[in-house]
Amino acid sequence: MEEFFEIYRRIREEMRRIIEEAEREFEELIPYELREGMLEPLTHAYETPSELVIMLDLPLVRSKDDISVRVDEDTLIVEASIQREFSFDIENPFFRSCTLSKYRKEIPLPENVDIESIRARFRNGVLEIRIPKRRRGLRIEIE
């Protein structure tokens, strides 16, 4: 009888290990941002002759104090806290619902922009970021 319980215990341990491994693999299929409660905001970017303009739609963000804009190497990183968490159900075989609490967007920057002169303005749920382009050439006057 003791042998039976030992076999039963080993089978249960193996089943537990298989289930834990399957859960880890399924979790990897869920985008990191959703697992961490982050949502990527709708973004529109365009260039003018003198600057790069990036518009991010940030509904449910209360004020500019809830937004972080920074440059890391050649990437613009925008993060914003949502004023209240919200959840929604998803028709997905791997997970059923998601709770979101912040926005996050990483935007690669071209080499020809002046990151020291970035300006940002938040109004009516839209963050507008303006990044001047560096001058390509400069005429030097000879004395």
Beta strands, then each sheet from edge to edge (+ up, - down):
strand 1: 38-39
strand 2: 42-47
strand 3: 51-57
strand 4: 67-72
strand 5: 75-89
strand 6: 97-108
strand 7: 119-123
strand 8: 126-132
sheet 1: 1+ 6+ 5- 4+
sheet 2: 2+ 3- 8+ 7-
end
